[in-house]
Amino acid sequence: MNSLFRFALIPSLICAAISSVTLQANAATVLYHNATLINPATEQRTEDGWLLVQDGKIIQQGQHSATTALPQAGQRIDLNDQFVLPGLIDVHLHLTAGPHRVDMVDGAPVMTVKGHPEITQYHAISTLATGVTTAFSPAGEPEANAAYVKAQQQGEWLGPQLFYAGYIFEPMPILGGSVYPKDEAGWQAEINRQKALGVQVIKLYFGLGKEEVAMGIRLAKAEGLKTIAHLDQVSWQFAADQGIDMLTHAMPTSAELLTGKAREAYLAARKNPMNQRFIYQWFEHVDYDSAPMQQLIQTLARQQTKVDLTLLVNELFYFARELDRLYPEEQMWVFHPQSRKSWRGLMAAPSYDWTKADMAAAQQQMPKVLELFKRLYDAGVPLAIGTDLSASGPFYLRELQLSKAAGLSNWQVLQLATIGGAKHLGLTDRGELKAGYTADFIVLQQDPTQDLAAMNSIETVVQAGKAHQVAELRQRLPALSQTQL
């Protein structure tokens, strides 16, 4: 072969090799097209939009027009003028917990939230079917959370990708839920044990005192872990001053955030430890323009402390005797039958001795709860959407609706549900429809920017590039429904 012929042949060989690589890449790609792409992070709608997915990632996205051809792909899926939204993120989902109940341990009754693998699988599938592709469990049995993640990684279980905390640090014994070491060495040992099980966040709880909260934050930080707290008599301000990373629940019920006679009246009511009316009475007494509350809001905004308020929890407590109206039985398919039997009773427990006047007083505080949300939002405190249950479903939608009722637009609410959730969990690869991001998105028949109830019209959930039809996911649930606890 002469030299001229050899040089002439090289470009042809290169072109053939490039063509071969291109064909192989296209064979592994999926093109989703003919849809309106909704990207809350940028408040952008792209009509006749398309997404090109490969190896679980969005590699391109764009808009089809008469002058632009669709990209080549190994598979094309026509979405028939539906709407595409980034996958939802639930930042407060107790996915591996079982229903609250009382078990006998060594002859004594102990509250338990210990779960069961089949119940966890049920809730994981039902939650995925309602559009939640990523979740954070801010508490739970660390072994169960680790087992869930392992089963997902091995392709055995469907459900949201899970990030998690472990046992809460709390004096009240809860089987499968809490731990309370006797001294600092014990705290250190438990934090190290949880870390070894993949826990990323240490959960500090209701019954702890100031010294314990400060110690928990300090020890967790030394191990490179974050901290989240559900607090009561220890104020959010104290926790923020210690460097807490996250706070949860619209129940910052510390008297230290109140002033004057309001504080005195509240403290007098709290003398009875069995009186749960403080859940709403704190809101009767609080003045958001007072110096303690203004300082708190400014501190949370300055430090960018992440907050999930779970507004629906307040509503569930305040309207505990109207749950059949708020959440009809046909919506409860998201719960395993064992959870379905007990959740209403759990929500009604704090108000077991409330009079009709108490219930009315509690319900009158919902606007004050929503005002707290809006005050934090307007100040720039990072918020996200969480449900505080073992399955998202109608509860996630209700949290979106309550966020809107607080004064946000649909776009702003959808931001909290997507990019807001990603930022809450420190994730930089999801929450948007964007090249290079994980291919987590949902396909809806209706437009959620016009009506948040469009979340009830999800047909397809794509998680890490794998498409799941909602109807097919729901068909998996009966086989997981027989477990008894």
C-alpha positions as CSV (number, residue, x, y, z in Angstrom):
1,M,0.0,0.0,0.0
2,N,1.6,3.3,-1.1
3,S,1.9,6.2,1.4
4,L,-0.6,8.4,-0.5
5,F,-3.3,5.7,-0.3
6,R,-2.6,5.1,3.3
7,F,-3.0,8.8,4.2
8,A,-6.2,9.0,2.1
9,L,-7.6,6.0,4.0
10,I,-7.0,7.5,7.5
11,P,-9.8,10.1,7.4
12,S,-12.3,7.5,6.2
13,L,-11.3,5.2,9.0
14,I,-11.6,8.0,11.6
15,C,-15.1,8.9,10.3
16,A,-16.2,5.3,10.4
17,A,-15.0,5.0,14.0
18,I,-16.8,8.2,15.1
19,S,-19.9,7.1,13.3
20,S,-19.8,3.7,15.1
21,V,-19.3,5.4,18.5
22,T,-22.2,7.8,17.8
23,L,-24.5,4.9,16.9
24,Q,-23.6,3.1,20.0
25,A,-24.3,6.1,22.2
26,N,-27.6,6.8,20.5
27,A,-28.7,3.2,21.1
28,A,-28.4,3.8,24.8
29,T,-30.3,7.1,24.8
30,V,-34.0,7.8,25.3
31,L,-35.7,10.9,23.9
32,Y,-38.7,12.2,25.8
33,H,-40.5,14.8,23.5
34,N,-43.7,16.6,22.8
35,A,-44.2,18.0,26.3
36,T,-44.2,21.2,28.2
37,L,-41.1,21.3,30.4
38,I,-41.6,23.1,33.7
39,N,-38.4,24.1,35.5
40,P,-39.3,25.8,38.8
41,A,-35.7,26.8,39.5
42,T,-35.8,29.3,36.6
43,E,-39.6,29.7,36.5
44,Q,-39.3,28.6,32.8
45,R,-41.9,26.8,30.7
46,T,-40.6,25.2,27.5
47,E,-43.5,24.2,25.2
48,D,-42.8,21.4,22.7
49,G,-39.8,20.6,24.8
50,W,-37.6,17.5,24.9
51,L,-35.2,15.7,27.2
52,L,-32.4,13.4,26.0
53,V,-31.5,10.8,28.7
54,Q,-28.6,8.5,28.9
55,D,-27.1,6.4,31.8
56,G,-29.5,7.9,34.3
57,K,-28.6,11.5,33.4
58,I,-30.2,14.3,31.3
59,I,-27.6,14.9,28.6
60,Q,-29.5,17.5,26.6
61,Q,-32.7,19.4,26.7
62,G,-34.3,21.8,24.3
63,Q,-37.3,22.9,22.3
64,H,-38.5,21.5,19.0
65,S,-39.5,23.8,16.2
66,A,-40.1,23.8,12.5
67,T,-36.4,24.7,11.9
68,T,-34.8,22.4,14.5
69,A,-34.7,18.6,14.2
70,L,-35.1,16.4,17.3
71,P,-31.8,14.7,18.3
72,Q,-31.2,11.1,17.4
73,A,-31.9,8.5,20.1
74,G,-32.1,4.8,20.5
75,Q,-35.7,5.2,21.8
76,R,-38.3,7.9,21.4
77,I,-41.2,8.5,23.8
78,D,-43.9,10.8,22.7
79,L,-45.4,12.5,25.9
80,N,-48.5,13.7,24.0
81,D,-48.5,17.3,25.1
82,Q,-48.2,16.4,28.8
83,F,-46.2,18.3,31.4
84,V,-42.8,17.4,32.8
85,L,-41.6,18.5,36.2
86,P,-38.4,17.6,38.2
87,G,-39.0,14.8,40.6
88,L,-40.4,15.8,44.0
89,I,-38.2,15.8,47.1
90,D,-39.7,15.0,50.5
91,V,-37.2,16.2,53.2
92,H,-39.1,14.7,56.1
93,L,-40.3,11.1,55.3
94,H,-40.1,8.3,57.9
95,L,-40.0,5.7,55.2
96,T,-38.7,2.7,57.2
97,A,-40.7,3.3,60.4
98,G,-43.7,1.1,61.3
99,P,-47.0,2.4,62.6
100,H,-46.8,3.8,66.2
101,R,-48.0,1.2,68.6
102,V,-47.3,-0.1,72.1
103,D,-45.4,-3.4,72.6
104,M,-44.7,-5.2,75.8
105,V,-40.9,-5.3,76.5
106,D,-39.8,-7.2,79.6
107,G,-43.3,-7.1,80.9
108,A,-43.7,-3.3,80.5
109,P,-45.4,-1.3,77.8
110,V,-43.1,0.6,75.4
111,M,-43.9,2.8,72.5
112,T,-42.5,1.4,69.3
113,V,-42.1,2.5,65.7
114,K,-40.1,-0.5,64.6
115,G,-40.9,-1.3,61.0
116,H,-41.0,-4.3,58.7
117,P,-39.3,-4.7,55.3
118,E,-42.6,-5.4,53.4
119,I,-44.2,-2.3,55.0
120,T,-41.2,-0.2,54.0
121,Q,-41.4,-1.6,50.4
122,Y,-45.1,-0.8,50.3
123,H,-44.5,2.8,51.4
124,A,-41.5,3.3,49.1
125,I,-43.5,2.2,46.0
126,S,-46.6,4.2,46.9
127,T,-44.4,7.3,47.6
128,L,-42.6,6.9,44.3
129,A,-46.0,6.5,42.5
130,T,-46.9,10.0,43.8
131,G,-43.9,11.6,42.3
132,V,-41.3,11.6,45.1
133,T,-38.0,10.5,43.7
134,T,-35.7,11.6,46.5
135,A,-36.3,11.7,50.3
136,F,-34.7,12.4,53.6
137,S,-35.6,10.4,56.7
138,P,-34.8,12.7,59.7
139,A,-34.9,9.8,62.1
140,G,-35.4,6.0,62.2
141,E,-33.7,2.8,62.9
142,P,-30.3,3.2,61.3
143,E,-30.0,-0.5,60.4
144,A,-33.3,-0.4,58.6
145,N,-32.4,2.8,56.7
146,A,-29.0,1.3,55.7
147,A,-30.8,-1.9,54.6
148,Y,-33.2,0.1,52.4
149,V,-30.3,1.9,50.7
150,K,-28.5,-1.4,50.1
151,A,-31.5,-3.0,48.6
152,Q,-32.0,0.0,46.3
153,Q,-28.4,-0.1,45.2
154,Q,-28.7,-3.8,44.4
155,G,-31.8,-3.1,42.3
156,E,-34.1,-5.1,44.6
157,W,-36.4,-2.3,45.9
158,L,-38.2,0.5,44.2
159,G,-38.7,3.8,45.9
160,P,-37.2,7.3,46.5
161,Q,-33.5,7.5,46.8
162,L,-33.0,7.9,50.6
163,F,-30.7,10.0,52.7
164,Y,-31.2,9.5,56.4
165,A,-30.6,10.2,60.1
166,G,-30.7,7.5,62.8
167,Y,-32.2,7.0,66.2
168,I,-33.3,10.3,67.8
169,F,-31.4,11.3,70.9
170,E,-34.4,11.5,73.3
171,P,-35.0,10.6,77.0
172,M,-38.4,9.0,76.3
173,P,-37.8,5.3,75.2
174,I,-39.2,4.5,71.8
175,L,-38.4,1.0,70.5
176,G,-37.0,1.3,67.0
177,G,-36.9,5.1,67.4
178,S,-34.8,6.6,70.2
179,V,-31.6,6.3,72.2
180,Y,-30.5,8.2,75.3
181,P,-26.8,7.6,76.3
182,K,-25.9,8.2,79.9
183,D,-22.8,10.3,79.4
184,E,-20.7,12.1,76.8
185,A,-18.7,8.9,76.1
186,G,-22.0,7.1,75.4
187,W,-23.1,9.9,73.1
188,Q,-19.9,9.7,71.2
189,A,-20.1,5.9,70.8
190,E,-23.7,6.1,69.5
191,I,-22.8,8.9,67.0
192,N,-19.9,6.8,65.8
193,R,-22.1,3.7,65.5
194,Q,-24.8,5.6,63.5
195,K,-22.1,7.1,61.2
196,A,-20.8,3.6,60.5
197,L,-24.3,2.7,59.3
198,G,-24.4,5.6,56.8
199,V,-26.2,8.2,58.9
200,Q,-25.4,11.7,57.6
201,V,-27.4,13.7,60.2
202,I,-27.8,13.3,64.0
203,K,-31.3,14.0,65.2
204,L,-31.8,15.8,68.5
205,Y,-35.2,15.7,70.0
206,F,-38.0,17.2,72.1
207,G,-37.0,16.1,75.6
208,L,-33.3,17.2,75.6
209,G,-32.0,20.1,77.7
210,K,-29.7,22.9,76.6
211,E,-26.5,21.1,77.6
212,E,-27.4,18.0,75.7
213,V,-28.4,19.9,72.6
214,A,-25.1,21.8,72.7
215,M,-23.2,18.5,73.2
216,G,-25.0,16.7,70.4
217,I,-24.2,19.5,67.9
218,R,-20.5,19.6,69.0
219,L,-19.9,15.9,68.9
220,A,-21.7,15.5,65.5
221,K,-19.7,18.3,63.9
222,A,-16.5,16.7,65.2
223,E,-17.4,13.6,63.2
224,G,-18.3,15.6,60.1
225,L,-22.0,15.0,60.5
226,K,-24.9,17.5,60.4
227,T,-27.5,18.0,63.1
228,I,-31.3,18.4,62.9
229,A,-33.6,19.2,65.8
230,H,-37.2,19.0,66.8
231,L,-37.1,21.1,70.0
232,D,-39.5,22.2,72.7
233,Q,-38.4,24.0,75.8
234,V,-34.9,24.5,74.3
235,S,-35.4,27.4,71.9
236,W,-34.5,27.5,68.2
237,Q,-32.4,30.5,69.0
238,F,-30.2,28.5,71.4
239,A,-29.8,25.7,68.9
240,A,-29.0,28.2,66.1
241,D,-26.4,29.9,68.3
242,Q,-24.8,26.5,68.8
243,G,-24.6,25.9,65.0
244,I,-27.6,23.6,64.4
245,D,-27.8,22.8,60.6
246,M,-31.6,22.0,60.4
247,L,-34.8,22.6,62.3
248,T,-38.1,20.9,61.8
249,H,-41.8,21.4,62.5
250,A,-43.7,24.6,62.8
251,M,-43.6,24.2,66.6
252,P,-40.8,26.4,68.0
253,T,-42.6,26.1,71.4
254,S,-40.0,27.5,73.7
255,A,-41.1,30.1,76.2
256,E,-37.8,31.9,75.6
257,L,-39.3,33.2,72.3
258,L,-42.2,34.9,74.1
259,T,-42.2,38.1,76.1
260,G,-43.9,39.7,79.1
261,K,-47.3,38.5,80.3
262,A,-47.7,36.2,77.3
263,R,-44.6,34.3,78.4
264,E,-45.9,34.1,82.0
265,A,-49.3,32.8,80.9
266,Y,-47.7,30.2,78.6
267,L,-45.3,29.0,81.4
268,A,-48.2,28.7,83.8
269,A,-50.0,26.4,81.3
270,R,-46.9,24.3,80.8
271,K,-46.7,23.4,84.5
272,N,-49.0,20.5,83.7
273,P,-46.8,18.0,81.7
274,M,-49.9,16.2,80.4
275,N,-51.4,19.3,78.9
276,Q,-50.7,19.2,75.1
277,R,-52.5,22.4,74.4
278,F,-49.2,24.2,74.1
279,I,-49.2,22.9,70.5
280,Y,-51.5,25.7,69.6
281,Q,-51.2,28.0,72.7
282,W,-47.7,29.1,71.8
283,F,-49.1,30.6,68.6
284,E,-51.8,32.4,70.6
285,H,-49.0,34.1,72.6
286,V,-46.2,34.7,70.1
287,D,-45.5,38.2,68.7
288,Y,-43.5,37.8,65.5
289,D,-42.4,41.5,65.7
290,S,-41.0,41.0,69.2
291,A,-37.2,41.2,69.8
292,P,-36.7,37.5,70.4
293,M,-38.6,36.5,67.3
294,Q,-36.9,39.1,65.1
295,Q,-33.5,38.0,66.4
296,L,-34.4,34.4,65.7
297,I,-35.5,35.1,62.1
298,Q,-32.4,37.2,61.4
299,T,-30.1,34.5,62.8
300,L,-31.7,31.7,60.8
301,A,-31.4,33.8,57.6
302,R,-27.9,34.9,58.3
303,Q,-26.7,31.3,59.0
304,Q,-28.9,29.8,56.3
305,T,-30.2,27.3,58.8
306,K,-32.4,24.9,56.8
307,V,-36.0,24.5,58.0
308,D,-38.8,22.1,57.1
309,L,-42.0,23.3,58.9
310,T,-44.3,20.4,58.0
311,L,-47.3,22.7,58.2
312,L,-49.7,19.8,57.7
313,V,-48.7,18.4,61.1
314,N,-50.2,21.4,62.8
315,E,-53.3,21.0,60.7
316,L,-53.5,17.3,61.5
317,F,-53.4,18.0,65.2
318,Y,-55.7,21.0,65.1
319,F,-58.3,19.2,62.9
320,A,-57.8,15.7,64.3
321,R,-61.5,15.1,64.6
322,E,-62.1,16.0,61.0
323,L,-59.5,13.8,59.3
324,D,-62.1,11.7,57.5
325,R,-63.1,14.8,55.7
326,L,-59.6,16.1,55.0
327,Y,-58.2,12.8,53.9
328,P,-61.0,10.5,52.6
329,E,-60.3,6.8,52.7
330,E,-59.8,6.5,49.0
331,Q,-56.7,8.6,49.3
332,M,-55.2,6.3,52.0
333,W,-54.0,3.7,49.5
334,V,-50.6,5.2,50.0
335,F,-50.5,3.7,53.5
336,H,-49.9,0.0,54.2
337,P,-53.1,-1.5,55.8
338,Q,-51.3,-1.7,59.2
339,S,-50.5,2.0,59.1
340,R,-54.0,2.8,57.7
341,K,-55.5,1.4,60.9
342,S,-53.6,3.6,63.3
343,W,-52.6,6.9,61.8
344,R,-55.8,8.8,62.6
345,G,-55.6,7.7,66.2
346,L,-52.0,8.8,66.4
347,M,-52.9,12.3,65.1
348,A,-55.8,12.5,67.6
349,A,-53.7,11.5,70.7
350,P,-52.5,15.0,71.7
351,S,-56.1,16.3,71.7
352,Y,-57.7,13.4,73.5
353,D,-58.9,15.7,76.3
354,W,-59.5,18.9,74.3
355,T,-63.0,20.4,74.5
356,K,-64.8,21.8,71.5
357,A,-63.6,25.2,72.5
358,D,-60.0,24.0,72.6
359,M,-60.3,22.5,69.1
360,A,-61.8,25.8,67.8
361,A,-59.0,27.8,69.5
362,A,-56.4,25.5,67.9
363,Q,-57.9,25.8,64.4
364,Q,-57.9,29.6,64.7
365,Q,-54.1,29.4,65.0
366,M,-53.5,28.0,61.5
367,P,-53.2,31.5,60.0
368,K,-50.6,32.3,62.6
369,V,-48.7,29.1,61.7
370,L,-48.8,30.1,58.0
371,E,-47.6,33.5,59.0
372,L,-44.5,32.0,60.6
373,F,-43.8,30.2,57.3
374,K,-44.1,33.4,55.3
375,R,-42.0,35.4,57.7
376,L,-39.2,32.9,57.4
377,Y,-39.6,32.7,53.6
378,D,-39.5,36.4,53.1
379,A,-36.4,36.7,55.3
380,G,-34.5,34.3,53.1
381,V,-34.5,31.3,55.5
382,P,-34.1,28.2,53.3
383,L,-37.3,26.1,53.4
384,A,-38.3,22.8,51.8
385,I,-41.3,20.5,51.7
386,G,-41.7,17.6,54.2
387,T,-44.6,15.4,55.3
388,D,-43.5,13.7,58.6
389,L,-45.3,10.5,57.7
390,S,-44.2,7.1,56.3
391,A,-45.7,7.8,52.8
392,S,-46.0,11.1,50.9
393,G,-49.1,11.0,48.7
394,P,-51.9,13.3,49.6
395,F,-49.9,14.7,52.5
396,Y,-47.3,16.1,50.2
397,L,-49.9,17.8,48.1
398,R,-51.5,19.2,51.2
399,E,-48.1,20.6,52.3
400,L,-47.8,22.3,48.9
401,Q,-51.3,23.8,49.2
402,L,-50.6,25.1,52.7
403,S,-47.4,26.7,51.5
404,K,-49.4,28.5,48.9
405,A,-52.0,29.5,51.5
406,A,-49.2,31.1,53.4
407,G,-48.8,33.5,50.5
408,L,-46.5,31.9,47.9
409,S,-47.2,31.5,44.2
410,N,-47.4,28.2,42.5
411,W,-43.9,28.7,41.0
412,Q,-42.5,29.4,44.5
413,V,-44.1,26.4,46.0
414,L,-42.8,24.1,43.2
415,Q,-39.3,25.6,43.8
416,L,-39.5,24.4,47.4
417,A,-40.6,20.9,46.2
418,T,-37.8,20.5,43.7
419,I,-34.6,22.7,43.8
420,G,-35.4,23.7,47.4
421,G,-35.4,20.1,48.5
422,A,-32.2,19.5,46.6
423,K,-30.5,22.4,48.4
424,H,-31.9,21.3,51.7
425,L,-30.1,18.0,51.3
426,G,-26.9,19.5,49.7
427,L,-27.6,17.8,46.4
428,T,-26.2,19.5,43.3
429,D,-27.3,17.0,40.7
430,R,-31.2,17.1,40.9
431,G,-34.1,19.5,41.4
432,E,-33.9,20.9,37.8
433,L,-34.5,19.8,34.2
434,K,-31.0,20.5,33.1
435,A,-28.2,18.8,31.2
436,G,-25.8,17.0,33.6
437,Y,-28.5,16.4,36.2
438,T,-30.0,13.1,37.3
439,A,-32.9,12.1,35.2
440,D,-35.5,12.4,37.9
441,F,-38.8,13.8,36.6
442,I,-42.5,13.3,36.6
443,V,-45.0,13.4,33.7
444,L,-48.4,14.9,34.5
445,Q,-51.6,15.3,32.5
446,Q,-52.2,18.7,34.0
447,D,-50.2,21.8,34.6
448,P,-49.1,22.3,38.2
449,T,-48.2,25.9,37.6
450,Q,-51.9,26.6,37.1
451,D,-53.2,24.2,39.8
452,L,-51.2,22.3,42.4
453,A,-53.8,19.6,42.4
454,A,-52.3,18.6,39.1
455,M,-50.1,16.4,41.3
456,N,-53.0,14.0,41.2
457,S,-52.5,13.6,37.5
458,I,-49.1,12.0,37.4
459,E,-48.9,9.2,34.9
460,T,-45.1,8.4,34.7
461,V,-42.3,8.7,37.2
462,V,-38.7,8.7,35.8
463,Q,-36.1,8.0,38.4
464,A,-32.4,8.0,37.5
465,G,-33.5,7.5,33.9
466,K,-35.8,4.5,34.5
467,A,-39.4,5.1,33.7
468,H,-42.2,3.7,35.9
469,Q,-45.9,3.9,35.0
470,V,-47.9,4.9,38.1
471,A,-50.6,2.3,37.3
472,E,-48.0,-0.4,37.2
473,L,-46.4,0.7,40.5
474,R,-49.8,0.6,42.2
475,Q,-50.4,-2.9,40.9
476,R,-47.4,-4.0,43.0
477,L,-48.9,-2.9,46.3
478,P,-51.5,-5.7,47.0
479,A,-48.7,-8.3,47.2
480,L,-47.1,-6.3,50.0
481,S,-50.3,-5.7,51.9
482,Q,-50.6,-8.9,54.0
483,T,-47.9,-8.2,56.7
484,Q,-49.3,-8.1,60.3
485,L,-47.5,-6.5,63.2
